[in-house]
């Protein structure tokens, strides 16, 4: 018996037909689509995480700018023996040396800030909160300081921001929001940063002694 006869294959291997080739092509396309969908999902997650991280960073940077505005206002308030002149209605009120006087300055995101509208907003928000204060004693907010962060002498390098500071009497019960009778006032500092970021701080400050201002309360508003 010859070896060829012993090892002869029992079945003939036939080439794949058109139907089999089509199924293989369809399977390859499906696998490609699945992998593409997974890749697109990973890219979307990465982009979203990047945007969220950027937004958080911008928010923190804008809050730091608001803190810089608050510190500058306190610095300018410290030498004043009487804070009543900063509380009288504009244009007769005393203002900070940090003020550019613009009625519609540009924000870092390219928009324009309406100072009158922002002042009115500050007043409405304050009035809504002070529900148990007599109308004659409600704080009357006056613009005290404004300008770009980069124009502060001690400003650290960083993203641009536009700063605004308002001051008001602390509703001590004297019935006159244009007069400080207890050496204590409210200061509201706001910063407008890149990407439309907006952060603010409100503080209650007291004249501890000539040239020294003590911060009694301090809170982030937005």
The 8 nearest C-alpha neighbors of each residue, nearest first, counted from 0:
[[1, 2, 4, 5, 3, 6, 7, 8],
 [0, 2, 3, 4, 5, 6, 7, 8],
 [1, 3, 5, 4, 6, 0, 7, 8],
 [4, 2, 1, 6, 5, 7, 0, 8],
 [3, 5, 7, 2, 1, 6, 0, 8],
 [4, 6, 2, 3, 7, 1, 0, 8],
 [7, 5, 3, 4, 8, 2, 9, 1],
 [6, 8, 4, 5, 3, 9, 2, 10],
 [9, 7, 10, 6, 11, 5, 4, 12],
 [8, 10, 7, 11, 6, 12, 5, 4],
 [11, 9, 8, 12, 7, 13, 6, 14],
 [10, 12, 13, 9, 8, 14, 7, 15],
 [13, 11, 10, 14, 8, 15, 9, 16],
 [12, 14, 11, 15, 16, 10, 19, 17],
 [13, 15, 16, 12, 17, 19, 11, 20],
 [16, 14, 19, 13, 20, 17, 18, 12],
 [15, 17, 18, 19, 14, 20, 13, 21],
 [18, 16, 20, 19, 21, 15, 22, 14],
 [19, 17, 21, 20, 16, 22, 15, 23],
 [18, 20, 22, 21, 16, 17, 15, 23],
 [19, 21, 23, 17, 18, 22, 24, 16],
 [22, 20, 24, 18, 19, 23, 25, 17],
 [23, 21, 25, 19, 24, 20, 26, 18],
 [22, 24, 26, 20, 25, 21, 27, 19],
 [25, 23, 27, 21, 26, 22, 28, 20],
 [26, 24, 22, 28, 27, 23, 21, 29],
 [25, 27, 29, 23, 28, 24, 22, 30],
 [26, 28, 24, 30, 25, 29, 31, 23],
 [29, 27, 31, 25, 30, 26, 32, 24],
 [28, 30, 26, 32, 31, 27, 33, 25],
 [29, 31, 33, 27, 28, 32, 34, 26],
 [30, 32, 28, 34, 29, 33, 35, 27],
 [33, 31, 35, 29, 30, 34, 36, 28],
 [34, 32, 30, 36, 35, 31, 29, 37],
 [33, 35, 37, 31, 36, 32, 38, 30],
 [34, 36, 32, 38, 33, 37, 31, 39],
 [37, 35, 39, 33, 38, 34, 32, 40],
 [36, 38, 34, 40, 35, 39, 33, 41],
 [39, 37, 35, 41, 40, 36, 34, 42],
 [40, 38, 36, 42, 41, 37, 35, 43],
 [41, 39, 43, 37, 38, 42, 36, 44],
 [42, 40, 38, 44, 43, 39, 45, 37],
 [41, 43, 45, 39, 40, 44, 46, 38],
 [44, 42, 40, 46, 41, 45, 47, 39],
 [45, 43, 47, 41, 42, 46, 48, 40],
 [44, 46, 42, 48, 43, 47, 49, 41],
 [45, 47, 49, 43, 48, 44, 42, 50],
 [48, 46, 44, 50, 49, 45, 43, 51],
 [49, 47, 51, 45, 50, 46, 52, 44],
 [48, 50, 46, 52, 47, 51, 53, 45],
 [49, 51, 53, 47, 52, 48, 54, 46],
 [52, 50, 54, 48, 53, 49, 47, 55],
 [51, 53, 49, 55, 50, 54, 48, 56],
 [52, 54, 50, 56, 51, 55, 57, 49],
 [53, 55, 57, 51, 56, 52, 50, 58],
 [56, 54, 58, 52, 57, 53, 51, 59],
 [55, 57, 53, 59, 58, 54, 52, 60],
 [56, 58, 54, 60, 55, 59, 61, 53],
 [59, 57, 55, 61, 56, 60, 54, 196],
 [58, 60, 62, 56, 61, 57, 55, 63],
 [59, 61, 57, 63, 62, 58, 56, 64],
 [62, 60, 64, 58, 63, 192, 59, 198],
 [63, 61, 65, 59, 64, 198, 60, 58],
 [62, 64, 66, 60, 61, 65, 59, 67],
 [63, 65, 61, 67, 62, 66, 190, 68],
 [66, 64, 190, 62, 68, 189, 67, 63],
 [65, 67, 63, 69, 64, 68, 70, 62],
 [66, 68, 64, 70, 65, 69, 71, 63],
 [69, 67, 65, 71, 66, 70, 188, 162],
 [70, 68, 66, 72, 188, 71, 67, 73],
 [69, 71, 67, 73, 72, 68, 74, 66],
 [72, 70, 74, 68, 73, 69, 67, 75],
 [73, 71, 69, 75, 74, 70, 76, 68],
 [72, 74, 76, 70, 75, 71, 77, 69],
 [73, 75, 71, 72, 77, 76, 70, 78],
 [76, 74, 72, 73, 77, 95, 71, 78],
 [75, 77, 73, 74, 79, 78, 72, 82],
 [76, 78, 210, 74, 75, 211, 79, 212],
 [79, 77, 210, 76, 80, 75, 209, 211],
 [80, 78, 81, 77, 76, 82, 210, 75],
 [79, 81, 78, 209, 82, 210, 77, 206],
 [82, 80, 79, 83, 84, 179, 182, 85],
 [83, 81, 84, 85, 179, 79, 80, 86],
 [82, 84, 178, 179, 86, 85, 81, 177],
 [85, 83, 93, 86, 82, 92, 87, 81],
 [86, 84, 93, 92, 83, 82, 87, 94],
 [87, 85, 177, 83, 84, 167, 92, 141],
 [86, 88, 177, 92, 84, 85, 91, 89],
 [89, 87, 92, 91, 90, 86, 141, 177],
 [90, 88, 91, 92, 87, 141, 142, 93],
 [89, 91, 92, 88, 93, 87, 94, 141],
 [92, 90, 89, 88, 87, 93, 84, 85],
 [93, 91, 87, 85, 89, 84, 90, 88],
 [92, 94, 85, 84, 91, 95, 143, 86],
 [95, 93, 143, 85, 92, 144, 96, 142],
 [96, 94, 97, 144, 143, 75, 98, 72],
 [95, 97, 98, 94, 75, 144, 99, 143],
 [96, 98, 95, 144, 145, 146, 99, 151],
 [99, 97, 145, 144, 146, 100, 96, 95],
 [98, 100, 146, 101, 145, 97, 144, 147],
 [101, 99, 98, 102, 145, 146, 144, 104],
 [102, 100, 104, 103, 99, 114, 145, 146],
 [101, 103, 114, 104, 100, 113, 115, 112],
 [104, 102, 113, 112, 101, 111, 114, 105],
 [105, 103, 112, 101, 111, 102, 106, 113],
 [104, 106, 111, 110, 112, 109, 103, 107],
 [105, 107, 110, 108, 109, 111, 161, 112],
 [106, 108, 193, 109, 192, 160, 159, 105],
 [109, 107, 193, 106, 194, 110, 195, 192],
 [110, 108, 107, 106, 105, 111, 193, 195],
 [111, 109, 106, 108, 105, 112, 107, 195],
 [110, 112, 105, 104, 106, 103, 113, 109],
 [113, 111, 103, 104, 114, 105, 106, 110],
 [112, 114, 103, 116, 115, 117, 111, 102],
 [113, 115, 117, 116, 102, 112, 118, 103],
 [114, 116, 118, 117, 113, 119, 102, 103],
 [115, 117, 119, 113, 118, 114, 120, 112],
 [118, 116, 120, 114, 119, 115, 113, 121],
 [119, 117, 121, 115, 120, 116, 114, 122],
 [120, 118, 116, 122, 117, 121, 123, 115],
 [119, 121, 117, 123, 122, 118, 116, 124],
 [122, 120, 118, 124, 119, 123, 125, 117],
 [121, 123, 119, 125, 120, 124, 126, 140],
 [124, 122, 120, 126, 125, 121, 127, 119],
 [123, 125, 127, 121, 122, 126, 120, 128],
 [124, 126, 122, 128, 123, 127, 121, 129],
 [127, 125, 123, 129, 128, 124, 122, 130],
 [128, 126, 124, 125, 129, 123, 130, 122],
 [127, 129, 125, 126, 130, 124, 131, 123],
 [130, 128, 126, 132, 131, 127, 125, 137],
 [129, 131, 128, 132, 127, 126, 133, 134],
 [132, 130, 129, 133, 128, 134, 137, 126],
 [133, 131, 129, 130, 137, 134, 136, 170],
 [132, 134, 136, 135, 137, 131, 174, 172],
 [135, 133, 137, 136, 132, 174, 126, 138],
 [136, 134, 174, 133, 137, 175, 176, 132],
 [135, 137, 174, 133, 170, 134, 176, 175],
 [136, 138, 134, 135, 170, 132, 139, 133],
 [139, 137, 168, 167, 176, 170, 140, 169],
 [140, 138, 167, 176, 137, 141, 122, 168],
 [139, 141, 167, 166, 165, 138, 122, 142],
 [142, 140, 165, 166, 143, 86, 167, 139],
 [141, 143, 165, 164, 144, 166, 140, 118],
 [142, 144, 94, 165, 164, 95, 141, 166],
 [145, 143, 98, 164, 95, 97, 163, 142],
 [146, 144, 163, 98, 162, 99, 164, 97],
 [145, 147, 162, 99, 98, 161, 148, 97],
 [148, 146, 161, 149, 150, 162, 160, 145],
 [147, 149, 160, 150, 151, 161, 162, 159],
 [148, 150, 147, 151, 154, 159, 160, 156],
 [151, 149, 148, 147, 152, 146, 154, 97],
 [150, 152, 154, 149, 153, 148, 147, 97],
 [153, 151, 154, 150, 149, 155, 148, 97],
 [152, 154, 151, 155, 150, 149, 67, 156],
 [155, 153, 151, 152, 149, 156, 148, 150],
 [154, 156, 157, 153, 149, 151, 152, 148],
 [157, 155, 154, 158, 149, 159, 153, 148],
 [156, 158, 155, 159, 60, 154, 149, 160],
 [157, 159, 160, 156, 193, 60, 192, 57],
 [160, 158, 107, 192, 148, 157, 149, 193],
 [161, 159, 192, 148, 191, 147, 107, 190],
 [160, 162, 147, 191, 190, 148, 146, 106],
 [161, 163, 190, 145, 146, 189, 147, 68],
 [164, 162, 145, 189, 144, 188, 190, 165],
 [163, 165, 188, 144, 143, 187, 142, 189],
 [164, 166, 142, 143, 187, 141, 140, 186],
 [165, 167, 186, 141, 140, 185, 187, 143],
 [168, 166, 140, 185, 138, 139, 184, 86],
 [167, 169, 184, 138, 176, 170, 185, 179],
 [168, 170, 184, 171, 185, 138, 167, 183],
 [171, 169, 136, 172, 168, 137, 138, 176],
 [170, 172, 169, 173, 181, 136, 168, 180],
 [171, 173, 170, 174, 136, 175, 133, 132],
 [172, 174, 175, 171, 136, 180, 170, 176],
 [173, 175, 136, 135, 172, 176, 170, 133],
 [174, 176, 177, 173, 178, 136, 135, 172],
 [177, 175, 168, 178, 136, 138, 139, 137],
 [176, 178, 87, 86, 175, 83, 179, 168],
 [179, 177, 83, 176, 175, 180, 86, 168],
 [180, 178, 83, 181, 82, 182, 168, 177],
 [179, 181, 182, 178, 173, 171, 183, 83],
 [180, 182, 183, 179, 171, 205, 184, 206],
 [183, 181, 206, 205, 180, 179, 184, 82],
 [182, 184, 205, 181, 204, 206, 169, 179],
 [185, 183, 168, 169, 204, 203, 167, 186],
 [186, 184, 203, 167, 166, 169, 202, 168],
 [185, 187, 166, 202, 201, 165, 203, 188],
 [186, 188, 201, 165, 164, 200, 166, 202],
 [189, 187, 164, 200, 69, 199, 65, 163],
 [188, 190, 199, 163, 65, 198, 162, 164],
 [191, 189, 162, 65, 198, 161, 197, 64],
 [192, 190, 197, 161, 160, 196, 106, 162],
 [193, 191, 160, 196, 61, 107, 195, 197],
 [192, 194, 107, 108, 195, 196, 159, 160],
 [193, 195, 108, 196, 192, 107, 57, 54],
 [194, 196, 193, 108, 192, 197, 191, 107],
 [197, 195, 192, 194, 191, 193, 58, 61],
 [198, 196, 191, 190, 192, 195, 61, 199],
 [197, 199, 221, 62, 190, 189, 61, 65],
 [200, 198, 189, 220, 188, 221, 65, 219],
 [201, 199, 219, 188, 220, 218, 187, 189],
 [200, 202, 187, 218, 186, 217, 188, 219],
 [203, 201, 217, 186, 216, 185, 204, 187],
 [202, 204, 185, 216, 215, 184, 214, 186],
 [205, 203, 214, 215, 213, 183, 184, 202],
 [206, 204, 183, 213, 212, 182, 207, 214],
 [205, 207, 212, 182, 208, 211, 213, 183],
 [208, 206, 212, 211, 205, 213, 209, 210],
 [207, 209, 211, 206, 210, 212, 205, 213],
 [210, 208, 211, 80, 78, 207, 206, 77],
 [209, 211, 77, 78, 208, 212, 79, 206],
 [212, 210, 208, 77, 209, 207, 206, 213],
 [213, 211, 206, 207, 77, 205, 204, 214],
 [212, 214, 205, 204, 207, 215, 206, 211],
 [215, 213, 204, 216, 203, 205, 212, 202],
 [214, 216, 203, 204, 213, 205, 217, 202],
 [217, 215, 203, 202, 214, 218, 204, 201],
 [216, 218, 202, 201, 203, 200, 215, 214],
 [219, 217, 201, 200, 220, 202, 216, 199],
 [218, 220, 200, 221, 199, 201, 217, 198],
 [219, 221, 199, 200, 218, 201, 198, 187],
 [220, 198, 199, 219, 197, 200, 62, 189]]
